[in-house]
Amino acid sequence: MLSQKALLLGASRRPELRRLVTGTPATCRVVDRFVAGETLDDALAVVRRLTGEGIAVTLDHLGEGVTDRAEAVRSRDAYLALLDGLAPLDLGPAAEVSVKLSAFGQALPGGGTDLALELVRPVAEAASAIGTTVTLDMEESHTIDSTLTVLAALRRDHPGTGAVLQAALHRTLDDAAALAVPGSRVRLVKGAYDEPPSVAYQGRHEVDAAYARCLGVLVRGPGYPMVGTHDPRLLAVAQRLATLVGRTPDSWEVQLLYGIRTAEQRRLAAAGCTVRAYVPYGVDWYGYFMRRLAERPANLRFFLRSLATTS
């Protein structure tokens, strides 16, 4: 029998369900909890509010798995417009951007990796020009080597380019060791994609244990760890490790999703921890929203309860 997570991730790829969900007014009201709006102005308003509360941001213009070059070019242009919008705010590294290379043509046949690098490079250049940087989100396991190839190329000119690793994958401990080098920014997440047992740990306890192992490598290393989890136990592990190895608050950070555990985000920031909210925006929110439902049963319960109580 398929798990709840597998069912929801499968639903994220079904066009008929996408039309049903995105066409429901109640859904749009619930999505407002997780997505900062559909326009750049919406996103910038959230940036101003969060940074005013002492919470840094990483912005994701939603859209992935593009099917032609023209779509990939539009993704590039959306990020260039975003960085142009951020420039007057003069936030520097407090406002960075996160990109999915599948939105930049990575999966297109006949040189998708080269195309993704070609199109993401001006985004990295524009980010550097306003004193901030880009983080490359990690997607399905079969894209990892391509993403790491693009990362290595970008880091030659933009060494602050960030990477994301998914603890659920068997290979991640080795990838963490390879990326735990001076100046390397690495966000560690559990992983939101449905991967087979040959590639990934399946049980919650296995994934949590793998996360803790990878976290140990990154926190003890000379890079800049970005702890991407809402799990209170793993956040406590990260804080203990950071204290044990003598990390200062500016040498690592916690990253939490926009709209989830917002009180905890403010509490951590008030306690002196560097906190960054992952802020998605754009019209193509369906796939992102379904993955958030798949990640945590509480998110699904919140969604269903909201539908049931909204006329």
Buried (B, 14 or more C-beta within 10 A) or exposed (E): EEEEBEEBBBBBEEEEBBEEBBEBEBBBEBBEBBBBBBEBEBBBBBBBEBBEBBBBBBBBBBBBBBEEEEBBBBBBBBBBEBBEBBBEBEBEBBBBBBBBBBBBBBBBEEEBBBBBBBBBBBBBBBBBEBBBBBBBBBBBBEBBEBBBBBBEBBBEEBEBBBBBBBBBBBBBBEBBEEBBEEEBBBBBBBBBBBBEEEBBBEEEEEBBEBBBEBBBBBBBBEBBBBBBBBBEEBBEBBBEBBEEEEBEEEBBBBBBBBBBBBEBBBEBBEEEBBBBBBBBBBEBBBBBBBBBBBBBEEBBEBBEEBEEEEE
